[in-house]
Amino acid sequence: MKLVPDNYVRRKSSTVPFGYEDDGLIDGYLKTIPQDIEVLNEVAESVFLGEISLGIGVDWLEAETGKKMSRMGLKKYVDKKYERLGKKS
């Protein structure tokens, strides 16, 4: 059994999610980038609360992290995290 450091998560698909990177050190695992995750959670909360739009959110992410995320990608993240925006009432 392999011992994996705390800041690594098992890779679940071929796509590397926002806030993670494939550093190539441990095959099948991705390294967490805590700063990116922190900014993503802050943006997601603001979108969920209606303080900002998805467009402003993706611009904020790019300005803070230097990485791009689509509006739909941010919407899917917010929907999954807060289970609200995508559901019909």
PEZIVEN-V494839 format. One record per pair of residues at least 12 apart in sequence whose C-alpha atoms are under 6 Angstrom apart, sorted by the first residue. I is the first residue (numbers start at 1). GAP is how many residues later the second one is. If there is no record, write none. Layout:
BEGIN
((I/GAP) (I/GAP))
END
This chain:
BEGIN
((7/24) (7/25) (8/22) (8/23) (8/24) (9/20) (9/21) (10/19) (11/17) (11/18) (11/19) (19/14) (19/17) (19/18) (20/12) (20/13) (43/14) (44/34) (54/17))
END
